[in-house]
Amino acid sequence: MSTIVVEARDLRVSSGGGRPVGGFSLAVPEGGVHALLGRQGAGKTLLLEALAGLRRPSGGRVRLRGADPYAERGALRIGTVWRDGGLFPGLTVTEIVEGWRRWTLDPLTVDEALALTGLERVAGVRFERLAAGERRLLDLSLAMVARSDVLFLDEPTSGLDDGTIHRIWATLRRVSAAGTTVLLATRDAAEGRRADNVSAVDQDRSYATGYHLGAA
């Protein structure tokens, strides 16, 4: 039987201003890629923040490997990639990864982190000279520096070219095959079909249901 890594029961989340998302439940097993699929404004980012322990739920419960991610974040190895990404002007790719490593116990080496996403050839390039796709791949490398065993990604391929999307998915497949659990939010049904499992998020009806599509 698969180990459940990410679990939510009747999770309710509010941004403090907009309509709350409620009644969300799911159980994500170890490894594989699980997608939260919903239109813009459905509450996917709110849910992702709560599941990653970055936002306190207003009701229900969340567990990552049996721990409360909001109250016990230090006990978990979590990586996140958000839509806006990081900004590191004036620094080379190597310097950015080195800086990230200083805040991490038992980090990957710079070479290991860059090899995950194929960024070795731009190791000496300054951040402002990177293409949009390379910046997103760098975000993904940084999310893995801590040897994260759970990855949360908010629309990781939005606005990117097909070549970069392929590289991102190749990375996600590689790390998930090694045991990392990936949970991503997307509004693109075709993107959802790439995942192993999908939960539909609908804020109007305040619920989400899990179902299997199979990887494309």
Z-matrix of the N, CA and C atoms (Angstrom, degrees):
N
C 1 1.462
C 2 1.533 1 109.50
N 3 1.339 2 116.24 1 136.01
C 4 1.457 3 120.48 2 -178.01
C 5 1.522 4 111.32 3 -70.36
N 6 1.323 5 115.99 4 144.16
C 7 1.460 6 121.50 5 175.38
C 8 1.518 7 109.69 6 -77.04
N 9 1.328 8 117.86 7 129.81
C 10 1.463 9 121.38 8 177.25
C 11 1.526 10 108.13 9 -81.87
N 12 1.316 11 116.22 10 122.42
C 13 1.465 12 121.80 11 -177.19
C 14 1.524 13 111.65 12 -98.28
N 15 1.325 14 117.19 13 -45.97
C 16 1.466 15 122.28 14 179.81
C 17 1.523 16 108.35 15 -114.52
N 18 1.335 17 115.88 16 122.04
C 19 1.460 18 119.72 17 -178.72
C 20 1.521 19 109.82 18 -133.89
N 21 1.322 20 116.19 19 132.35
C 22 1.465 21 121.81 20 175.00
C 23 1.518 22 108.17 21 -131.12
N 24 1.347 23 115.97 22 137.46
C 25 1.459 24 121.24 23 178.10
C 26 1.523 25 109.60 24 -128.48
N 27 1.328 26 115.02 25 116.78
C 28 1.469 27 121.95 26 179.16
C 29 1.533 28 111.01 27 47.64
N 30 1.332 29 116.23 28 42.45
C 31 1.464 30 122.02 29 -177.08
C 32 1.522 31 110.61 30 -68.32
N 33 1.344 32 114.90 31 133.38
C 34 1.457 33 121.41 32 177.29
C 35 1.528 34 108.88 33 -127.09
N 36 1.341 35 114.60 34 132.08
C 37 1.460 36 119.90 35 -174.47
C 38 1.516 37 109.20 36 -135.52
N 39 1.332 38 116.37 37 138.39
C 40 1.456 39 121.48 38 177.79
C 41 1.517 40 109.43 39 -130.48
N 42 1.347 41 115.93 40 143.04
C 43 1.461 42 121.05 41 177.04
C 44 1.520 43 111.44 42 -87.60
N 45 1.330 44 116.27 43 -7.93
C 46 1.457 45 120.34 44 -178.43
C 47 1.512 46 113.14 45 92.76
N 48 1.338 47 116.34 46 -15.37
C 49 1.451 48 119.53 47 180.00
C 50 1.516 49 112.97 48 -124.92
N 51 1.339 50 115.67 49 -49.82
C 52 1.455 51 120.26 50 -178.14
C 53 1.518 52 112.42 51 -86.29
N 54 1.313 53 114.03 52 -175.47
C 55 1.458 54 120.33 53 179.59
C 56 1.530 55 109.62 54 -70.34
N 57 1.328 56 118.71 55 133.92
C 58 1.459 57 121.07 56 -178.82
C 59 1.522 58 112.33 57 -71.36
N 60 1.316 59 115.13 58 155.94
C 61 1.450 60 121.78 59 172.39
C 62 1.515 61 107.07 60 -98.28
N 63 1.327 62 117.66 61 132.73
C 64 1.454 63 118.38 62 -176.13
C 65 1.509 64 113.55 63 -142.30
N 66 1.324 65 115.11 64 163.90
C 67 1.445 66 120.87 65 175.96
C 68 1.515 67 114.89 66 73.05
N 69 1.332 68 117.80 67 25.28
C 70 1.464 69 121.63 68 -174.68
C 71 1.523 70 110.44 69 -91.98
N 72 1.334 71 116.50 70 126.00
C 73 1.455 72 121.24 71 177.41
C 74 1.523 73 109.46 72 -136.00
N 75 1.312 74 116.78 73 141.18
C 76 1.457 75 121.37 74 173.95
C 77 1.516 76 109.63 75 -161.91
N 78 1.323 77 115.15 76 162.72
C 79 1.459 78 121.97 77 175.59
C 80 1.521 79 106.99 78 -139.83
N 81 1.329 80 116.31 79 113.75
C 82 1.460 81 121.77 80 -175.99
C 83 1.519 82 109.60 81 -106.00
N 84 1.336 83 118.24 82 121.59
C 85 1.463 84 120.52 83 -179.30
C 86 1.525 85 112.08 84 -77.27
N 87 1.298 86 115.86 85 164.98
C 88 1.456 87 122.19 86 -179.60
C 89 1.523 88 111.14 87 -62.54
N 90 1.327 89 116.16 88 138.27
C 91 1.459 90 121.10 89 -178.95
C 92 1.519 91 110.88 90 76.39
N 93 1.309 92 116.25 91 171.59
C 94 1.456 93 120.66 92 178.89
C 95 1.511 94 112.83 93 80.08
N 96 1.335 95 114.98 94 173.53
C 97 1.458 96 122.89 95 -178.34
C 98 1.528 97 108.52 96 -121.45
N 99 1.336 98 116.58 97 124.04
C 100 1.460 99 122.78 98 -179.78
C 101 1.529 100 107.60 99 -115.76
N 102 1.329 101 116.97 100 133.70
C 103 1.462 102 121.14 101 -178.00
C 104 1.521 103 111.61 102 -111.53
N 105 1.338 104 115.29 103 141.63
C 106 1.461 105 122.62 104 167.61
C 107 1.527 106 105.93 105 -100.34
N 108 1.320 107 116.90 106 111.79
C 109 1.458 108 122.16 107 -173.71
C 110 1.520 109 110.36 108 -108.86
N 111 1.339 110 116.05 109 125.44
C 112 1.457 111 119.42 110 178.34
C 113 1.513 112 110.61 111 -170.02
N 114 1.305 113 115.70 112 160.15
C 115 1.465 114 120.27 113 -179.75
C 116 1.525 115 110.43 114 -69.23
N 117 1.333 116 115.99 115 170.44
C 118 1.458 117 120.77 116 176.28
C 119 1.527 118 109.87 117 -61.27
N 120 1.329 119 115.87 118 133.14
C 121 1.449 120 120.78 119 179.72
C 122 1.517 121 114.59 120 86.57
N 123 1.333 122 117.06 121 4.04
C 124 1.466 123 119.53 122 -178.03
C 125 1.525 124 112.69 123 -75.88
N 126 1.326 125 117.87 124 -14.90
C 127 1.462 126 120.71 125 179.01
C 128 1.511 127 114.43 126 104.54
N 129 1.334 128 117.14 127 14.94
C 130 1.469 129 120.54 128 -177.91
C 131 1.523 130 112.20 129 -60.98
N 132 1.335 131 116.86 130 -43.86
C 133 1.469 132 119.63 131 -178.23
C 134 1.524 133 111.05 132 -66.39
N 135 1.335 134 117.28 133 -40.38
C 136 1.467 135 120.61 134 176.66
C 137 1.529 136 110.55 135 -57.47
N 138 1.321 137 115.90 136 -46.09
C 139 1.457 138 120.12 137 -179.80
C 140 1.523 139 111.03 138 -64.09
N 141 1.328 140 116.42 139 -42.81
C 142 1.460 141 120.31 140 -179.48
C 143 1.525 142 110.65 141 -62.28
N 144 1.337 143 116.56 142 -41.55
C 145 1.466 144 120.26 143 178.50
C 146 1.533 145 111.24 144 -62.59
N 147 1.327 146 116.50 145 -40.91
C 148 1.464 147 119.81 146 179.45
C 149 1.523 148 110.97 147 -68.56
N 150 1.321 149 116.92 148 -40.52
C 151 1.464 150 120.33 149 179.70
C 152 1.524 151 111.23 150 -66.24
N 153 1.339 152 117.09 151 -32.10
C 154 1.464 153 121.55 152 -179.88
C 155 1.523 154 112.57 153 -84.37
N 156 1.337 155 117.70 154 -4.15
C 157 1.453 156 120.75 155 178.85
C 158 1.512 157 114.58 156 84.11
N 159 1.335 158 117.21 157 15.86
C 160 1.457 159 121.01 158 -178.94
C 161 1.530 160 112.87 159 -97.10
N 162 1.322 161 117.33 160 -6.75
C 163 1.457 162 122.17 161 178.88
C 164 1.529 163 108.04 162 -140.83
N 165 1.335 164 116.22 163 132.44
C 166 1.464 165 119.75 164 -179.54
C 167 1.539 166 109.62 165 -75.04
N 168 1.323 167 117.70 166 125.20
C 169 1.471 168 119.63 167 176.97
C 170 1.522 169 110.94 168 -62.59
N 171 1.322 170 116.58 169 149.94
C 172 1.461 171 120.41 170 174.60
C 173 1.522 172 111.22 171 -90.89
N 174 1.324 173 116.67 172 -6.91
C 175 1.452 174 121.09 173 176.86
C 176 1.513 175 110.60 174 -172.97
N 177 1.318 176 116.78 175 165.58
C 178 1.457 177 120.89 176 -178.74
C 179 1.521 178 111.90 177 74.49
N 180 1.337 179 115.91 178 -161.35
C 181 1.456 180 118.79 179 -178.70
C 182 1.515 181 112.00 180 -148.81
N 183 1.331 182 114.57 181 154.41
C 184 1.461 183 123.13 182 176.23
C 185 1.517 184 107.92 183 -128.81
N 186 1.332 185 116.26 184 141.35
C 187 1.455 186 121.22 185 174.35
C 188 1.531 187 109.22 186 -137.96
N 189 1.327 188 115.33 187 133.03
C 190 1.462 189 122.03 188 170.92
C 191 1.521 190 107.03 189 -114.38
N 192 1.301 191 116.22 190 114.84
C 193 1.462 192 121.64 191 -174.58
C 194 1.530 193 111.37 192 50.57
N 195 1.319 194 115.11 193 38.75
C 196 1.455 195 121.45 194 176.96
C 197 1.512 196 115.25 195 84.20
N 198 1.346 197 118.26 196 -4.82
C 199 1.467 198 121.62 197 -178.02
C 200 1.531 199 110.35 198 -105.40
N 201 1.322 200 115.79 199 152.72
C 202 1.458 201 122.19 200 174.62
C 203 1.534 202 107.62 201 -78.41
N 204 1.334 203 119.48 202 112.12
C 205 1.469 204 120.25 203 -174.35
C 206 1.518 205 114.12 204 -67.27
N 207 1.341 206 117.90 205 -23.69
C 208 1.463 207 120.89 206 178.87
C 209 1.524 208 110.86 207 -77.57
N 210 1.326 209 116.83 208 -42.20
C 211 1.467 210 121.34 209 -176.24
C 212 1.525 211 113.29 210 -89.35
N 213 1.329 212 117.47 211 -23.17
C 214 1.463 213 120.81 212 -173.95
C 215 1.518 214 111.76 213 -126.29
N 216 1.316 215 116.28 214 38.24
C 217 1.466 216 120.58 215 -173.73
C 218 1.528 217 112.60 216 -58.67
N 219 1.320 218 117.44 217 -35.39
C 220 1.458 219 120.58 218 -177.51
C 221 1.516 220 113.97 219 -64.64
N 222 1.330 221 116.98 220 -16.47
C 223 1.458 222 121.01 221 -177.87
C 224 1.521 223 112.43 222 -90.30
N 225 1.342 224 117.61 223 -1.40
C 226 1.460 225 121.56 224 -173.46
C 227 1.519 226 111.54 225 -119.27
N 228 1.319 227 116.06 226 150.44
C 229 1.464 228 121.69 227 175.88
C 230 1.522 229 107.87 228 -105.75
N 231 1.348 230 114.37 229 96.33
C 232 1.460 231 121.51 230 -174.25
C 233 1.523 232 109.31 231 -118.96
N 234 1.336 233 116.61 232 137.48
C 235 1.450 234 122.05 233 172.78
C 236 1.521 235 109.30 234 -118.20
N 237 1.329 236 117.30 235 142.55
C 238 1.467 237 120.79 236 -179.28
C 239 1.528 238 110.73 237 -132.46
N 240 1.330 239 114.81 238 145.85
C 241 1.469 240 121.98 239 172.13
C 242 1.527 241 106.58 240 -132.98
N 243 1.346 242 116.06 241 118.94
C 244 1.460 243 120.94 242 -178.59
C 245 1.520 244 110.65 243 -105.95
N 246 1.318 245 116.37 244 161.22
C 247 1.465 246 121.32 245 -172.54
C 248 1.526 247 113.10 246 -56.34
N 249 1.326 248 117.41 247 -40.20
C 250 1.463 249 120.21 248 -176.93
C 251 1.519 250 112.40 249 -74.83
N 252 1.320 251 118.03 250 -24.52
C 253 1.459 252 120.93 251 179.70
C 254 1.518 253 112.72 252 68.52
N 255 1.329 254 115.48 253 178.23
C 256 1.459 255 120.57 254 179.72
C 257 1.516 256 112.10 255 -91.05
N 258 1.333 257 116.48 256 159.58
C 259 1.467 258 122.93 257 176.19
C 260 1.523 259 108.04 258 -123.57
N 261 1.342 260 116.63 259 124.43
C 262 1.458 261 121.21 260 -175.92
C 263 1.537 262 110.60 261 -137.38
N 264 1.329 263 117.32 262 58.92
C 265 1.473 264 119.78 263 -176.24
C 266 1.521 265 112.58 264 -60.64
N 267 1.335 266 115.02 265 140.10
C 268 1.461 267 121.24 266 175.55
C 269 1.516 268 114.86 267 86.54
N 270 1.321 269 118.27 268 -9.74
C 271 1.459 270 122.02 269 -177.15
C 272 1.522 271 111.08 270 -105.64
N 273 1.320 272 115.91 271 145.98
C 274 1.454 273 119.85 272 173.93
C 275 1.526 274 109.26 273 -79.95
N 276 1.318 275 115.69 274 166.00
C 277 1.464 276 120.65 275 178.53
C 278 1.525 277 110.37 276 -58.11
N 279 1.319 278 117.31 277 -44.19
C 280 1.465 279 120.38 278 178.77
C 281 1.517 280 111.45 279 -61.33
N 282 1.332 281 117.64 280 -43.50
C 283 1.463 282 121.15 281 -179.60
C 284 1.536 283 111.18 282 -63.97
N 285 1.325 284 116.37 283 -36.86
C 286 1.469 285 120.21 284 179.12
C 287 1.523 286 110.50 285 -64.48
N 288 1.323 287 116.27 286 -46.98
C 289 1.467 288 119.90 287 -179.56
C 290 1.525 289 110.60 288 -66.24
N 291 1.342 290 117.18 289 -40.62
C 292 1.474 291 120.46 290 177.51
C 293 1.526 292 110.30 291 -59.48
N 294 1.331 293 116.95 292 -42.95
C 295 1.461 294 120.11 293 179.02
C 296 1.516 295 111.63 294 -63.11
N 297 1.321 296 116.86 295 -39.21
C 298 1.466 297 121.48 296 179.01
C 299 1.526 298 110.28 297 -65.06
N 300 1.315 299 115.85 298 -38.39
C 301 1.469 300 120.66 299 -177.81
C 302 1.531 301 111.73 300 -63.52
N 303 1.315 302 117.82 301 -31.16
C 304 1.472 303 121.09 302 -176.90
C 305 1.520 304 112.49 303 -65.72
N 306 1.329 305 116.86 304 -19.43
C 307 1.460 306 121.10 305 -179.83
C 308 1.523 307 112.01 306 -98.00
N 309 1.328 308 116.59 307 10.75
C 310 1.461 309 120.43 308 -170.06
C 311 1.523 310 111.78 309 -128.48
N 312 1.315 311 116.20 310 137.12
C 313 1.459 312 120.80 311 172.81
C 314 1.524 313 109.51 312 -83.00
N 315 1.323 314 116.42 313 136.36
C 316 1.462 315 121.97 314 178.09
C 317 1.524 316 112.42 315 50.68
N 318 1.339 317 118.22 316 53.89
C 319 1.467 318 119.61 317 -177.82
C 320 1.525 319 112.48 318 -77.38
N 321 1.324 320 115.27 319 163.47
C 322 1.455 321 120.44 320 167.24
C 323 1.523 322 108.58 321 -64.06
N 324 1.325 323 117.34 322 157.49
C 325 1.458 324 120.17 323 171.07
C 326 1.523 325 108.47 324 -73.03
N 327 1.327 326 116.38 325 165.29
C 328 1.465 327 120.05 326 176.74
C 329 1.521 328 110.01 327 -58.57
N 330 1.320 329 116.35 328 -45.49
C 331 1.463 330 120.03 329 -179.18
C 332 1.519 331 111.82 330 -61.13
N 333 1.334 332 117.08 331 -41.17
C 334 1.470 333 120.54 332 179.38
C 335 1.527 334 111.18 333 -64.89
N 336 1.334 335 116.71 334 -43.12
C 337 1.465 336 120.63 335 -178.41
C 338 1.524 337 111.48 336 -64.62
N 339 1.338 338 116.99 337 -41.48
C 340 1.461 339 120.42 338 -179.47
C 341 1.518 340 111.91 339 -73.85
N 342 1.332 341 116.64 340 -32.72
C 343 1.465 342 120.08 341 179.37
C 344 1.526 343 111.41 342 -65.48
N 345 1.323 344 117.59 343 -29.32
C 346 1.463 345 120.76 344 179.17
C 347 1.523 346 111.96 345 -57.94
N 348 1.330 347 116.86 346 -36.04
C 349 1.464 348 121.33 347 -175.86
C 350 1.521 349 113.39 348 -115.02
N 351 1.336 350 116.92 349 6.07
C 352 1.461 351 120.49 350 177.60
C 353 1.513 352 114.53 351 71.19
N 354 1.333 353 117.51 352 32.23
C 355 1.474 354 121.18 353 -177.81
C 356 1.525 355 113.21 354 -97.90
N 357 1.319 356 118.03 355 11.74
C 358 1.466 357 119.83 356 -176.71
C 359 1.527 358 112.06 357 -56.39
N 360 1.316 359 117.08 358 -36.66
C 361 1.477 360 120.07 359 -174.93
C 362 1.534 361 112.75 360 -70.78
N 363 1.339 362 118.26 361 -16.29
C 364 1.466 363 119.94 362 178.53
C 365 1.526 364 110.76 363 -110.93
N 366 1.326 365 117.70 364 20.70
C 367 1.463 366 121.50 365 -176.61
C 368 1.527 367 112.38 366 -56.41
N 369 1.332 368 117.35 367 -35.14
C 370 1.458 369 120.96 368 -177.54
C 371 1.511 370 114.52 369 -95.80
N 372 1.335 371 117.78 370 6.37
C 373 1.467 372 122.16 371 -177.11
C 374 1.524 373 110.40 372 -87.00
N 375 1.338 374 116.09 373 138.59
C 376 1.465 375 119.83 374 177.77
C 377 1.527 376 110.89 375 -72.53
N 378 1.311 377 114.62 376 150.43
C 379 1.456 378 121.55 377 -173.88
C 380 1.528 379 112.43 378 -53.43
N 381 1.338 380 117.42 379 -44.63
C 382 1.461 381 120.19 380 -174.31
C 383 1.530 382 112.65 381 -67.79
N 384 1.327 383 117.81 382 -12.80
C 385 1.459 384 121.28 383 178.43
C 386 1.532 385 112.66 384 -96.45
N 387 1.304 386 117.16 385 -1.26
C 388 1.462 387 120.61 386 179.04
C 389 1.531 388 110.74 387 -78.23
N 390 1.319 389 116.23 388 144.62
C 391 1.464 390 121.17 389 172.87
C 392 1.527 391 108.94 390 -71.88
N 393 1.333 392 116.45 391 162.89
C 394 1.468 393 121.11 392 -178.68
C 395 1.526 394 111.43 393 -56.29
N 396 1.322 395 116.15 394 -41.98
C 397 1.460 396 119.54 395 179.65
C 398 1.515 397 112.69 396 -65.56
N 399 1.331 398 116.47 397 -37.34
C 400 1.463 399 120.25 398 178.46
C 401 1.524 400 110.83 399 -67.88
N 402 1.320 401 117.55 400 -35.31
C 403 1.469 402 120.42 401 176.99
C 404 1.528 403 110.86 402 -64.67
N 405 1.333 404 116.89 403 -39.18
C 406 1.453 405 119.78 404 179.07
C 407 1.532 406 110.72 405 -69.27
N 408 1.313 407 117.28 406 -38.01
C 409 1.459 408 120.47 407 176.24
C 410 1.531 409 110.81 408 -65.43
N 411 1.335 410 116.32 409 -35.50
C 412 1.466 411 119.86 410 175.42
C 413 1.528 412 110.31 411 -64.53
N 414 1.331 413 117.79 412 -42.12
C 415 1.472 414 120.95 413 175.89
C 416 1.527 415 110.36 414 -55.55
N 417 1.328 416 115.65 415 -41.85
C 418 1.461 417 120.32 416 -179.37
C 419 1.525 418 111.32 417 -67.94
N 420 1.324 419 116.87 418 -39.67
C 421 1.471 420 120.25 419 175.83
C 422 1.525 421 110.95 420 -60.33
N 423 1.327 422 116.53 421 -44.46
C 424 1.470 423 120.68 422 -179.77
C 425 1.529 424 111.12 423 -64.41
N 426 1.328 425 116.61 424 -36.19
C 427 1.466 426 120.14 425 179.23
C 428 1.522 427 111.55 426 -64.56
N 429 1.344 428 116.68 427 -22.95
C 430 1.460 429 120.68 428 -177.25
C 431 1.521 430 113.19 429 -99.41
N 432 1.319 431 118.19 430 -5.81
C 433 1.472 432 121.33 431 -176.33
C 434 1.524 433 111.98 432 -55.72
N 435 1.322 434 117.09 433 -37.71
C 436 1.469 435 121.28 434 -177.30
C 437 1.528 436 112.92 435 -82.75
N 438 1.334 437 116.44 436 15.49
C 439 1.474 438 121.43 437 -176.38
C 440 1.532 439 109.67 438 57.07
N 441 1.313 440 114.70 439 44.33
C 442 1.461 441 121.34 440 -175.49
C 443 1.522 442 111.14 441 -57.78
N 444 1.337 443 115.89 442 134.81
C 445 1.462 444 118.49 443 176.30
C 446 1.526 445 111.92 444 -102.12
N 447 1.350 446 116.72 445 -2.26
C 448 1.466 447 121.25 446 169.86
C 449 1.531 448 107.41 447 -136.60
N 450 1.341 449 116.36 448 129.96
C 451 1.460 450 122.08 449 178.27
C 452 1.527 451 109.68 450 -116.91
N 453 1.347 452 115.85 451 131.70
C 454 1.461 453 122.10 452 175.12
C 455 1.528 454 107.86 453 -114.84
N 456 1.322 455 117.37 454 123.25
C 457 1.460 456 121.93 455 -174.09
C 458 1.525 457 110.07 456 -128.21
N 459 1.332 458 116.88 457 126.73
C 460 1.459 459 121.92 458 -178.57
C 461 1.529 460 109.27 459 -102.22
N 462 1.332 461 116.42 460 104.86
C 463 1.462 462 123.14 461 -179.20
C 464 1.533 463 111.15 462 45.77
N 465 1.328 464 117.50 463 60.35
C 466 1.468 465 121.05 464 -172.24
C 467 1.518 466 115.20 465 -67.34
N 468 1.343 467 118.81 466 -19.19
C 469 1.469 468 119.57 467 -177.91
C 470 1.520 469 113.00 468 -111.64
N 471 1.327 470 117.77 469 6.51
C 472 1.466 471 121.15 470 -176.96
C 473 1.529 472 111.49 471 -59.57
N 474 1.331 473 116.48 472 126.52
C 475 1.456 474 122.14 473 175.76
C 476 1.511 475 115.71 474 77.39
N 477 1.324 476 118.39 475 7.48
C 478 1.457 477 121.13 476 -176.66
C 479 1.530 478 111.29 477 -98.96
N 480 1.322 479 115.37 478 159.21
C 481 1.464 480 120.57 479 179.66
C 482 1.530 481 110.36 480 -75.74
N 483 1.330 482 115.93 481 163.77
C 484 1.457 483 121.56 482 -175.44
C 485 1.530 484 112.58 483 -60.39
N 486 1.333 485 116.50 484 -37.31
C 487 1.465 486 119.87 485 -179.75
C 488 1.523 487 111.69 486 -63.12
N 489 1.330 488 116.97 487 -43.64
C 490 1.464 489 120.60 488 178.95
C 491 1.523 490 111.14 489 -68.11
N 492 1.326 491 116.47 490 -39.82
C 493 1.471 492 119.89 491 177.45
C 494 1.528 493 110.08 492 -58.69
N 495 1.324 494 115.83 493 -42.83
C 496 1.469 495 119.54 494 178.17
C 497 1.526 496 110.88 495 -61.23
N 498 1.331 497 117.04 496 -42.09
C 499 1.475 498 120.76 497 -179.93
C 500 1.526 499 111.10 498 -65.66
N 501 1.323 500 116.84 499 -39.89
C 502 1.467 501 119.87 500 178.60
C 503 1.521 502 110.50 501 -63.34
N 504 1.331 503 116.19 502 -46.98
C 505 1.460 504 118.88 503 -179.08
C 506 1.522 505 112.20 504 -67.87
N 507 1.328 506 117.24 505 -34.15
C 508 1.467 507 119.32 506 175.80
C 509 1.522 508 110.14 507 -62.38
N 510 1.342 509 116.34 508 -39.14
C 511 1.468 510 120.83 509 177.45
C 512 1.529 511 110.88 510 -65.97
N 513 1.333 512 116.43 511 -46.01
C 514 1.463 513 119.88 512 -179.70
C 515 1.522 514 111.30 513 -61.78
N 516 1.323 515 117.34 514 -40.26
C 517 1.461 516 120.43 515 177.80
C 518 1.524 517 111.13 516 -64.70
N 519 1.326 518 115.75 517 -39.80
C 520 1.472 519 120.00 518 -177.87
C 521 1.525 520 110.73 519 -66.87
N 522 1.336 521 117.31 520 -46.27
C 523 1.468 522 118.85 521 -176.98
C 524 1.526 523 111.45 522 -74.00
N 525 1.341 524 117.21 523 -32.53
C 526 1.466 525 118.73 524 178.71
C 527 1.521 526 110.58 525 -70.63
N 528 1.334 527 117.25 526 -34.30
C 529 1.464 528 120.32 527 176.70
C 530 1.523 529 111.17 528 -64.92
N 531 1.341 530 115.80 529 -25.82
C 532 1.465 531 120.61 530 178.91
C 533 1.531 532 111.90 531 -86.89
N 534 1.352 533 117.20 532 0.46
C 535 1.460 534 120.09 533 175.09
C 536 1.512 535 115.92 534 113.97
N 537 1.334 536 118.78 535 -7.61
C 538 1.462 537 120.81 536 177.23
C 539 1.527 538 109.51 537 -73.55
N 540 1.322 539 116.22 538 135.22
C 541 1.464 540 121.68 539 177.94
C 542 1.525 541 108.33 540 -93.74
N 543 1.325 542 117.26 541 126.91
C 544 1.465 543 122.68 542 -176.47
C 545 1.522 544 109.75 543 -113.87
N 546 1.334 545 116.10 544 127.81
C 547 1.462 546 121.80 545 175.94
C 548 1.524 547 107.62 546 -125.57
N 549 1.322 548 117.16 547 117.98
C 550 1.463 549 120.18 548 -176.71
C 551 1.516 550 111.07 549 -126.19
N 552 1.339 551 115.22 550 150.68
C 553 1.459 552 122.04 551 176.36
C 554 1.521 553 108.73 552 -104.13
N 555 1.328 554 116.73 553 139.19
C 556 1.460 555 120.80 554 179.00
C 557 1.524 556 109.86 555 -152.82
N 558 1.329 557 115.22 556 152.75
C 559 1.468 558 120.16 557 172.81
C 560 1.528 559 110.39 558 -104.82
N 561 1.323 560 117.33 559 0.37
C 562 1.457 561 123.91 560 -174.13
C 563 1.530 562 109.83 561 -98.62
N 564 1.342 563 117.10 562 114.17
C 565 1.464 564 120.72 563 -178.79
C 566 1.522 565 111.39 564 -61.46
N 567 1.337 566 117.53 565 -35.93
C 568 1.465 567 120.17 566 178.51
C 569 1.529 568 110.37 567 -64.14
N 570 1.321 569 116.55 568 -37.47
C 571 1.459 570 121.07 569 176.32
C 572 1.530 571 109.72 570 -65.01
N 573 1.329 572 115.97 571 -42.20
C 574 1.453 573 119.77 572 178.28
C 575 1.512 574 112.40 573 -58.99
N 576 1.345 575 116.86 574 -34.85
C 577 1.459 576 119.90 575 -179.19
C 578 1.526 577 112.90 576 -69.33
N 579 1.316 578 116.97 577 -17.02
C 580 1.461 579 119.57 578 175.74
C 581 1.527 580 111.66 579 -74.12
N 582 1.321 581 116.27 580 -24.09
C 583 1.461 582 120.86 581 -175.59
C 584 1.528 583 110.54 582 -76.33
N 585 1.329 584 114.75 583 163.38
C 586 1.460 585 120.38 584 177.56
C 587 1.522 586 111.46 585 -76.99
N 588 1.335 587 116.20 586 -35.27
C 589 1.461 588 122.12 587 179.11
C 590 1.522 589 108.76 588 -144.11
N 591 1.328 590 115.92 589 154.36
C 592 1.461 591 121.58 590 -176.65
C 593 1.523 592 109.95 591 -134.31
N 594 1.340 593 116.56 592 140.79
C 595 1.463 594 122.16 593 168.16
C 596 1.517 595 107.56 594 -116.16
N 597 1.325 596 116.81 595 125.82
C 598 1.457 597 121.19 596 178.60
C 599 1.522 598 109.37 597 -83.63
N 600 1.326 599 116.59 598 129.93
C 601 1.461 600 122.51 599 -178.84
C 602 1.517 601 108.67 600 -110.41
N 603 1.323 602 116.40 601 123.37
C 604 1.460 603 121.67 602 -178.08
C 605 1.519 604 108.46 603 -135.01
N 606 1.317 605 116.79 604 101.75
C 607 1.466 606 120.49 605 -176.79
C 608 1.523 607 112.56 606 -66.31
N 609 1.333 608 117.30 607 -32.77
C 610 1.466 609 120.00 608 -178.90
C 611 1.519 610 111.47 609 -60.06
N 612 1.338 611 115.38 610 -36.34
C 613 1.455 612 118.72 611 -179.82
C 614 1.521 613 111.84 612 -102.40
N 615 1.336 614 116.39 613 -0.73
C 616 1.453 615 123.43 614 174.15
C 617 1.531 616 113.58 615 54.62
N 618 1.308 617 116.63 616 48.09
C 619 1.448 618 118.77 617 173.99
C 620 1.524 619 110.15 618 -156.27
N 621 1.293 620 115.06 619 166.90
C 622 1.455 621 120.65 620 174.26
C 623 1.514 622 107.52 621 -139.86
N 624 1.307 623 117.01 622 141.64
C 625 1.448 624 121.16 623 178.46
C 626 1.514 625 110.08 624 -123.66
N 627 1.324 626 117.31 625 142.93
C 628 1.445 627 120.87 626 -179.82
C 629 1.515 628 111.25 627 -96.34
N 630 1.330 629 116.19 628 139.54
C 631 1.449 630 119.83 629 174.80
C 632 1.521 631 108.55 630 -154.50
N 633 1.325 632 115.99 631 164.98
C 634 1.462 633 121.31 632 -174.90
C 635 1.519 634 110.14 633 -105.02
N 636 1.336 635 115.88 634 129.49
C 637 1.454 636 120.81 635 174.30
C 638 1.517 637 111.19 636 -105.76
N 639 1.322 638 115.16 637 -33.24
C 640 1.447 639 119.03 638 -173.75
C 641 1.512 640 110.29 639 90.46
N 642 1.326 641 116.81 640 147.80
C 643 1.462 642 120.86 641 -178.70
C 644 1.522 643 110.41 642 -72.65
N 645 1.336 644 115.79 643 140.55
C 646 1.469 645 120.43 644 179.08
C 647 1.512 646 109.74 645 -82.02
